[in-house]
Amino acid sequence: MEAAMQCSNALQSMERTLRTTCNATNAKFDNVVKVLDGLVSEYEKSSHGPGKWQKLAMFLQKSLEGPLLDLTKRLIDQVGLEKNTLLLKCRSIKDKLALLNKQLEASDKSKSEYLKRYEESIDEKKQLADEYMARIANLQSDCSSLGER
């Protein structure tokens, strides 16, 4: 009877510890497994009696259906939220990239228009310079012909 009481008390303590570990805000499976492993080892050393293993098996089954299941659901929800956040960030980055590409295309277009106008201006300047040089040459020839007369 005393051994059965000792097993029951140990299991209640184990359940509280496991539930506290699973409900921690920063709970992770590897930490929970370490805590559970330590609890089972301690139970194995400290508890005795004919129903010892059967009670441990029931405790483990209750733990799987209780705090461990709750932790699993919470972690899955957390991963889902992180996934949605990352998807939103990804969409935002894609939108920014699309906008930058449009700006780049517009910049390239205005740049090519600017270069075209610049080249046209250079051609006009060259044409005017050629015309002025021709006039200067005509004037010089007229001046020299006047000087020869």
Protein Blocks (a to p, Z undefined) as FASTA:
>chain_A
ZZmmmmmmmmmmmmmmmmmmmmpmkbcfklmmmmmmmmmmmmmmmpgcjklmmmmmmmmm
mmmmmmmmmmmmmmmmmmmmmmmmmmmmmmmmmmmmmmmmmmmmmmmmmmmmmmmmmmmm
mmmmmmmmmmmmmmmmmmmmmmmmmmmZZ
